[in-house]
Amino acid sequence: MFPRAVFAEQSKITIYAVNYPPYSIEFPPKNELRGFDVEVAIAAFDQVGIKASIEYMPWSRILLRAKQGKIAAVLSCAKAASRDSFLYFSAPISNATNSYIAKQSYTGKIPQSLLDGQGKKITAVDGYTGALELKKAGIPHHSVTNDEAALNMLLKRDFDFFYSNREFIEYIAVSKDLTSQLKYFDLKQKNFHLCFSQKWPDAKILLEQFNKGLSIIKDDGTYDRIHAKYK
């Protein structure tokens, strides 16, 4: 049991995210789907008596403010060695497929691993785990500030690959009528988490409470019902 005073102090939490459909959707369409990671986070916290709200800002600013201890929680967040020093990671809340994304007209060698991108012209979004993985592997790439810029670079300039999350790009491609222009070379899956700033008061307690709520909604079927709406 946690002290009663802790519950009183932690009855609300603000989670920060970027527009990253279908995981988090800043401007929901008419069906009001807010993103399955958003819905899961809110539902899990609700089970432990904590009211969660979502705010949106650029990813680089979110990570900086989390590192400074100015915000409590970050969504959706993948593990990376560079984040271990300032974030706690929840149990997995969803997953994503890392892919080299190419134009439909691409006829070169099919990549089977990240290192197969060596010698190719690649773009990735600065600060995302994809760019961090490329940097760690020593694979040259061109960094851009957001996914739309990366897609434009892939489709309109002589780039071979955009390294990103397949599920997100597929969602964006449908909304922009780009599905027929892209092909995907899947490499591996990674987990997404709700992350907590290590400098935030009672961050470890919030982490434990969230994991408890997440376990409850997985056991009672709420988690599966949320994800079913996005299929």
TACOR-V630982 format. One record per backbone hydrogen bond with DSSP energy under -0.5 kcal/mol. CO is the residue of the C=O (numbers start at 1). NH is the residue of the N-H. If there is no record, write none. Layout:
CO:NH
CO:NH
This chain:
3:6
3:7
4:8
5:9
6:10
8:11
11:51
13:15
13:53
14:73
15:55
16:75
17:57
18:20
20:23
20:24
22:36
23:37
23:38
24:20
24:26
26:28
29:32
34:25
35:39
36:40
37:41
38:42
39:43
40:44
41:45
42:46
43:47
44:48
45:48
45:50
46:49
50:52
51:13
53:15
55:17
58:62
59:63
60:64
61:65
62:66
63:67
64:68
65:69
65:70
65:71
66:69
72:197
73:16
74:195
75:18
77:193
80:83
80:84
81:84
83:86
83:87
86:198
88:196
94:192
96:98
96:190
97:166
98:187
98:188
99:101
99:164
100:185
101:162
102:183
103:106
109:111
113:116
114:117
115:118
117:120
120:122
121:160
121:161
122:142
123:163
124:144
125:128
125:131
128:132
129:133
130:134
131:135
132:136
133:137
134:139
135:138
138:140
141:143
142:124
144:126
146:150
147:151
148:152
149:153
150:154
151:155
152:156
153:157
153:159
157:159
161:123
162:101
162:164
164:99
164:166
165:169
166:170
167:171
168:172
169:173
170:174
171:175
172:176
173:178
173:179
174:177
178:181
179:182
181:104
183:102
184:186
185:100
188:98
190:96
192:93
192:94
193:77
193:195
194:90
195:74
196:88
197:200
200:203
202:206
203:207
204:208
205:209
206:210
207:211
208:212
209:213
210:214
211:215
212:216
213:217
214:218
215:219
216:220
217:223
221:225
222:226
223:227
224:228
225:229
226:229
227:230
228:231
